[in-house]
Every structure is written in C-alpha cells, then in structure tokens.
Amino acid sequence: MLRFFIFLGLLLVSLEASDEKAGLEYLNSIREHAGLIKLNNNKNLQKAATSHAKYLIQNQHNGHYEKKGKYAFTGATPSQRVIKAGYPSTYIMENLSINTVGYAKSIDNLFSAIYHRFVFLNLDKDEIGFGVASTKKKRKIKRAYVYNIGSSRVSKLCKRSFSMANGVYYMKNICKQSSKMVPKLLFEEKIDVIRRKNRDIVLYPYNGQTDIWPAFYNESPDPLPGYKVSGFPISLQFNPAYYKNVKLKSFSLYNEDGKEIKETMVLQHKNDSNHLFTKFEFALMPLKRLEFSTRYTAFFEAIVDGKRVKKRWSFSSVNPKENLYRITEEKTNLTVPSGSEAVLYIVPNSKKDIIHSYRSRGGIKVSFLDQNTLKVRFPKRRSSGRVSLDLGKKKVFFDVQ
C-alpha cells in the first residue's frame, strides 16, 4: 500500500509553522488548479516527516529508509515512522527532495519528476505533513524536505473494530496493528469517497499554466534510464472513480509554431520499467529539453470505456526576467552591459551532456539554475577580453560595456 520516491536536487532547524503553512498553500494551489481537493495538514504526519528530515541531515543520507542505531532514528520505513508519530494507518506515501532551497523550489522540482508528481497529484489521499531540516555546516547534504501524505478516511477505519464474517474479504497491513482486518469493500468505498471529490481527468501542467521549467534531470527510480537531461514531462490521469478501462491512441506535443516535438517517449502502465504507473496514468516524456519562453500545446486521445476521449491543452515555459543567451557553439562572444545579469542556457549536445563545473574570470559571479543553465552577474566596470566562462567543451567570452 506504500509508495515512496526520492528526488536529488543540487545549524539543524525544523520547519516553522509559517513556512509549513506557506508550503501547504503553495502545493494546494497547484492541486486546485489541476482539479484536485486541498490536502489538510496532519500533525502526526508532520511529526514523522520532520523526524526523517532531521535523520537525513544528521546522518548525511538520502533515501526513505533509516538504519536502527543511527542518530535521530525513528523507524526503518515511512510507514513505521508515521505509526510511531501517532498516525493510525500505514496507507501513506512519502516524497522528499535534497538540497533545494525553499518549499516552492522543492515542490516545483518534485513536480518535474513524474513519479513524485503523481504522489502530489494523488487522487485518494486528503492530508499531509511537511518536514524540513538543514545545516549551516559544510556538508554534502545541507537541506532536506520530506512530505508524508495519507488518507483520513482510511485512518478512521483503523480506529474501528470489525467482526469477522463469512463471505467477506478482508485486508490487513494497513493499520498500526498489522494484523487488524478491515473489510476490503468498506476500504474501497472510503477511498472512492475521496476520489469522487476530484476531477475526472487531471492534466499537468494544467491548462494555462505558466513558468514551467523546461527540463527534467534525475529521479529515483529512474523513468528514463540512460538520460541525464530531458524535457519537462506532460501527464494525464484518469480518475478510477469514473473510469474502468483506458486504451491510449495518441499523445503528442507541439510548440507555438505548430511544430510537433518528435523526440518523445510515452510512458504508461504497460511500458513503465519501474512498474509504478497505474493503468490510469500516462506521461509524455520529451527526450530533449523544452525551450524557455515558449508556449506548448498537448494533444491526447484514448478509447475510454468504449468511448473516444480527446484532450487539448496548453502551457508556457518560464520566461527569465534577465537577458537569455542560448549557447550552442564551442566558442561564443557576447557583449553585455556592465552591472547586468544574464541567463546562459548551454544547449546539451546529447542526452548525457550536463555541466559539472565551471571556471570564471574577470570578476563575474555565477550560480547554477540547473545543470545546463547558469545565472551570471557581470562587474560594474567596463572590461573587454578578460571576462570569460570556461564550461569545459564550451567557452563564453564577454565584452562588458
């Protein structure tokens, strides 16, 4: 019943109430735009999430499992940790991200990773707990965000007592007492109550969404083995409360000029190598990065319970406020204003072409936006020929005016 995933991004503290509230509001705003109900805060789930975030920082570990005997250990698995924190059910999901700064960036990064996205867009959960911990020390893992998501309806079932009856199917391993038997039909009814509060078809990015980051990098488990960089996934989910059988006909993506993005892979239940997609989940995975400042339109067609269903929707990638330079050559010369900032998009030459490091000269300040995109701040003085950025295979020279 448990699904959990990890996302790797680039003084120990706990998540303050104001931050937790802001994070919940941000996540719920995305869910509502996608047609899903809000998740309610649950203190027990929050306690479990916070304890695991502290464990990750203290032990410099990434992942969902804890080792007994380690500092801040509260349970080997997410289900054990939520039970110890007082949550009555093991019917939970866990998301986490490492080394992202701020709840919004953490949530955005998790939405770029398709398995993590489906956790946040889950149709049968209605409550969540946030946890974060960080350190000011020079460590490989400096910040960890953890999200535990559960079902209030299932939790209430776990607080009830049931008498065994002939002809009734029962479930176990979903409550604090693993041997507790819950009628399967009643469990499914409670799950269905939450599902029916959500939209019948869930799109992401949702129609009209803006500021979508154009790239996807890594996720564990990996939906695109062999790819270190690709494009932002586009997904569609059918709500099983309303549909029974879905047969995909087509899933495609076009840019604002009407040109189809040809290099894509459509993931679904029958070809997901990690066996995590349900038969109601579909994702179009662009095999190359999408472009900045571009409007895209997705088309989806399927036969659903014997009827043809078509969906068409659009979204836009982020438009950087700074000047954007698209770097494709081994040597590039740019003229830039002194004291200005710019975004350099180093276009990948292959599915494994990412930036690991850089060397700068001339007093410029550089920071990573992602593994192919850099933000550069130029000195306020004029300079020509001495300001440069060495990216290994590619070099950029700046004439600062």
C-alpha positions in Angstrom: 0.0 0.0 0.0 3.1 2.2 0.4 4.7 4.2 -2.4 7.6 6.5 -1.9 10.2 8.2 -4.0 13.4 10.3 -3.7 14.4 13.3 -5.8 18.0 14.5 -5.9 18.5 18.3 -6.5 21.6 20.4 -6.1 22.8 24.6 12.5 19.9 21.9 12.3 16.5 23.6 12.2 12.9 22.4 11.9 10.1 23.7 9.6 8.5 26.7 11.3 4.7 26.9 11.3 4.7 29.9 8.9 6.8 28.0 6.4 4.7 24.9 6.7 1.6 26.9 6.1 3.0 28.7 3.1 4.3 25.3 1.6 0.8 23.8 2.1 -0.9 26.7 0.5 1.5 26.5 -2.5 1.0 22.8 -3.0 -2.7 23.1 -2.6 -2.9 26.0 -5.2 -1.3 23.6 -7.7 -3.7 20.8 -6.8 -6.7 23.1 -7.0 -5.7 24.4 -10.5 -5.3 20.8 -11.6 -8.8 20.0 -10.3 -8.0 18.2 -7.0 -9.1 18.8 -3.5 -6.9 20.6 -0.9 -4.7 18.5 1.4 -5.3 19.1 5.1 -2.4 19.4 7.5 -2.0 16.5 9.8 0.3 16.9 12.9 1.2 13.2 13.2 2.3 13.1 9.5 4.2 16.3 10.1 6.0 14.9 13.1 7.1 11.9 11.1 8.2 14.0 8.1 10.2 16.3 10.4 11.9 13.4 12.2 13.1 11.9 8.9 14.3 15.2 7.6 16.5 15.5 10.7 17.8 12.0 10.2 18.8 12.7 6.6 20.8 15.8 7.7 22.4 14.3 10.8 23.5 11.1 9.0 24.2 12.7 5.6 21.9 10.1 4.0 19.4 10.4 1.2 16.5 8.0 0.9 13.4 6.7 2.6 15.0 4.1 4.8 16.6 4.6 8.2 19.1 2.3 10.0 18.5 1.4 13.6 21.2 2.7 15.9 21.8 5.9 13.8 21.2 9.3 15.4 17.6 10.5 15.2 16.3 7.1 14.1 12.5 6.8 14.4 11.7 3.9 12.1 13.2 1.9 9.3 10.4 2.7 6.8 8.0 5.6 6.2 5.1 3.5 7.5 6.9 2.7 10.7 7.8 6.3 11.2 4.2 7.6 10.8 2.9 4.9 13.2 5.5 5.9 15.8 4.4 9.5 15.3 0.8 8.6 16.2 -0.7 8.2 12.8 -3.2 5.2 12.8 -2.6 4.0 9.2 0.3 2.8 7.1 -1.7 3.7 3.9 0.7 6.6 3.2 3.0 7.9 0.5 6.3 9.8 1.0 8.1 12.4 -1.2 11.4 14.0 -0.4 13.9 16.4 -2.0 17.5 17.1 -1.1 19.4 20.4 -1.3 16.6 22.6 -2.7 16.2 26.0 -1.1 12.7 26.9 -0.1 9.4 24.9 -0.1 8.4 26.3 -3.6 11.6 25.2 -5.3 11.3 21.8 -3.5 7.7 21.3 -4.7 8.5 22.5 -8.2 11.4 20.1 -8.6 9.3 17.2 -7.4 6.6 18.1 -10.0 9.3 17.9 -12.7 9.9 14.3 -11.7 7.0 12.1 -13.0 6.7 9.6 -10.1 7.0 12.3 -7.5 4.4 14.3 -9.4 1.8 11.5 -9.2 2.4 11.4 -5.4 1.5 15.1 -5.1 -1.4 14.6 -7.5 -2.7 11.5 -5.8 -6.5 11.1 -6.1 -7.3 9.1 -2.9 -5.3 11.0 -0.2 -6.5 14.1 1.6 -4.0 15.0 4.3 -0.2 15.8 4.5 2.6 16.6 6.9 5.7 18.7 5.9 9.1 18.4 7.4 12.4 20.1 6.7 15.8 20.2 8.3 19.0 22.0 7.3 22.6 22.6 8.4 24.9 25.6 8.1 27.9 23.3 8.2 29.9 22.4 5.1 28.1 19.2 4.2 27.1 17.4 1.0 23.5 17.3 2.1 22.6 20.7 3.5 18.8 20.7 3.4 16.1 18.0 3.3 12.4 18.4 2.7 10.1 15.5 3.5 6.3 15.1 2.7 4.1 12.4 4.1 0.6 12.0 2.5 -2.2 10.0 4.0 -6.0 9.3 3.9 -8.2 10.5 6.8 -10.9 8.0 5.7 -8.6 5.0 6.0 -7.2 6.4 9.3 -10.8 6.4 10.7 -11.3 2.8 9.6 -8.2 1.8 11.5 -9.8 3.2 14.7 -12.8 0.9 14.3 -13.3 -2.7 15.3 -14.7 -5.3 12.9 -16.1 -8.7 13.4 -15.1 -11.4 11.0 -18.0 -12.7 8.8 -18.2 -15.5 6.2 -18.2 -14.4 2.6 -16.4 -11.1 3.3 -12.9 -10.3 2.0 -10.6 -8.5 4.5 -7.4 -6.6 4.2 -4.5 -6.3 6.7 -1.2 -4.4 7.0 -2.9 -1.0 6.6 -3.2 -0.1 10.3 -1.0 0.3 13.3 -1.9 -3.2 14.3 -0.7 -5.0 11.2 -2.9 -8.0 11.9 -6.1 -5.8 12.1 -8.6 -7.0 9.5 -10.5 -4.3 7.6 -13.3 -5.2 5.1 -12.0 -4.8 1.6 -15.3 -3.5 0.2 -15.5 -0.9 3.0 -11.9 0.2 2.4 -12.6 0.7 -1.3 -15.8 2.7 -0.5 -13.8 5.1 1.7 -11.1 5.5 -1.0 -13.8 6.2 -3.6 -15.4 8.9 -1.4 -12.2 11.0 -1.7 -11.6 10.2 -5.4 -15.1 11.4 -6.3 -14.3 14.8 -4.9 -11.6 15.2 -7.5 -11.8 16.0 -11.3 -12.4 13.1 -13.6 -9.3 13.8 -15.7 -6.2 15.5 -14.3 -3.7 17.3 -16.5 -0.3 18.6 -15.7 0.9 21.1 -16.5 -2.7 22.2 -16.1 -4.3 24.2 -18.9 -2.9 27.8 -19.0 -0.1 27.1 -16.5 2.9 29.4 -16.9 6.5 29.4 -15.6 7.1 25.7 -16.3 10.8 24.9 -16.0 11.8 23.3 -19.3 14.0 20.4 -18.1 14.0 17.2 -16.1 17.2 15.7 -14.8 17.0 12.8 -12.3 14.7 10.7 -10.2 14.9 7.5 -8.2 13.7 5.2 -9.5 14.6 6.5 -13.0 11.8 6.7 -15.6 14.3 7.4 -18.4 17.4 5.2 -17.9 20.4 6.5 -19.8 19.2 10.1 -19.8 20.9 12.7 -17.7 18.9 15.5 -19.2 15.5 15.6 -20.9 12.4 17.8 -21.1 9.6 18.5 -18.6 7.1 15.6 -18.6 3.4 16.2 -19.5 0.9 14.0 -17.8 -2.7 12.9 -17.8 -4.5 10.9 -15.1 -7.9 9.3 -15.3 -9.8 9.1 -12.1 -10.7 5.5 -11.4 -13.8 6.6 -9.6 -15.3 7.4 -13.0 -13.4 5.2 -15.5 -12.6 1.5 -15.7 -10.6 0.9 -19.0 -8.4 3.2 -20.9 -6.7 2.4 -24.3 -4.2 5.0 -25.4 -4.4 6.1 -29.1 -2.0 9.1 -29.2 -0.2 11.6 -27.0 1.7 14.4 -28.7 3.2 17.9 -28.1 3.6 21.0 -30.3 5.5 24.2 -29.9 3.9 27.7 -30.5 4.8 27.5 -34.2 2.7 24.3 -34.6 5.8 22.1 -35.0 5.5 18.7 -33.3 8.1 17.8 -30.8 9.1 14.5 -32.4 11.6 13.1 -30.0 9.4 11.9 -27.1 8.5 8.7 -25.2 5.0 8.0 -23.9 5.1 6.2 -20.6 2.1 4.1 -19.4 1.4 1.1 -17.2 2.5 -1.5 -19.8 5.9 0.0 -20.6 6.9 1.6 -17.3 10.1 -0.2 -16.5 9.7 0.5 -12.8 6.1 -0.8 -12.7 4.8 2.3 -10.8 2.3 3.7 -13.3 -1.3 2.6 -12.9 -3.4 1.8 -15.9 -4.9 5.3 -15.5 -1.7 7.3 -15.7 0.1 8.5 -18.8 3.1 10.7 -19.4 4.7 12.2 -22.5 8.4 12.5 -21.8 10.3 14.9 -24.2 13.7 13.3 -24.8 15.3 16.7 -25.2 14.8 19.8 -23.1 12.0 22.1 -23.9 12.8 25.8 -24.7 12.5 28.8 -22.5 9.8 31.4 -23.1 7.7 29.1 -25.3 4.0 28.1 -25.4 3.3 24.4 -25.9 0.1 22.5 -26.7 -0.5 18.9 -25.8 -2.9 16.5 -27.6 -4.2 13.3 -26.0 -6.6 10.7 -27.5 -7.8 7.4 -26.0 -10.7 5.0 -26.0 -12.2 5.1 -22.5 -14.9 2.6 -21.6 -15.7 2.2 -25.3 -15.9 5.9 -26.0 -13.3 8.2 -27.7 -11.9 10.9 -25.4 -9.8 13.8 -26.7 -8.0 16.4 -24.7 -6.2 19.5 -25.9 -4.4 21.9 -23.5 -1.6 24.5 -23.4 1.1 25.7 -21.0 4.1 28.0 -21.2 7.7 27.6 -20.1 9.4 30.1 -17.8 10.4 33.4 -19.3 13.6 34.6 -17.5 13.5 38.3 -16.5 17.2 38.6 -17.3 18.6 38.5 -20.9 18.6 34.9 -22.1 21.5 33.7 -24.2 21.3 30.3 -25.9 24.8 28.8 -26.2 25.4 26.2 -28.9 28.9 26.8 -30.2 32.2 25.7 -28.6 33.3 29.4 -28.5 30.8 32.2 -28.1 31.4 36.0 -27.8 28.8 38.2 -26.1 28.5 41.9 -25.5 26.8 42.7 -22.2 26.0 45.8 -20.1 28.2 46.3 -17.0 26.5 45.5 -13.8 23.8 43.5 -15.5 22.6 39.9 -15.1 22.0 37.2 -17.7 20.9 33.7 -18.0 23.1 31.3 -20.1 21.4 28.2 -21.5 24.1 25.8 -22.5 22.2 23.6 -25.0 23.0 19.9 -24.4 24.7 18.1 -27.3 23.4 14.7 -26.1 21.2 13.0 -23.5 24.1 12.9 -21.1 25.6 16.4 -21.7 25.3 18.3 -18.4 27.6 20.8 -16.7 29.6 19.5 -13.8 31.7 22.6 -13.1 32.9 25.9 -14.5 35.8 28.3 -14.2 35.2 32.1 -14.4 37.5 35.1 -14.9 37.1 38.8 -14.7 35.0 39.1 -11.5 31.7 37.6 -12.8 29.5 35.8 -10.3 28.0 32.6 -11.4 25.3 30.3 -10.0 23.5 27.2 -11.3 19.8 27.4 -12.2 20.0 23.8 -13.4 22.7 21.5 -14.9 22.6 23.3 -18.2 21.6 26.8 -17.2 23.7 29.4 -15.4 22.8 32.8 -14.0 25.7 35.3 -14.4 26.2 38.7 -12.8 28.7 41.0 -14.5 31.0 43.5 -12.8 30.0 47.2 -12.8 33.3 48.2 -14.5 33.9 48.0 -18.3 36.1 45.2 -19.4 37.0 43.5 -22.7 38.7 40.3 -23.3 39.4 39.3 -19.7 35.9 38.3 -18.7 35.1 34.7 -19.6 33.4 31.5 -18.5 35.0 28.1 -19.2 32.5 25.2 -19.2 34.8 22.5 -20.5 33.8 21.8 -24.0 32.3 25.3 -24.4 33.7 28.7 -23.6 32.0 32.1 -23.4 33.8 35.4 -23.7 32.2 38.7 -22.6 32.8 42.2 -23.7 31.4 44.2 -20.7 30.3 47.7 -21.9 
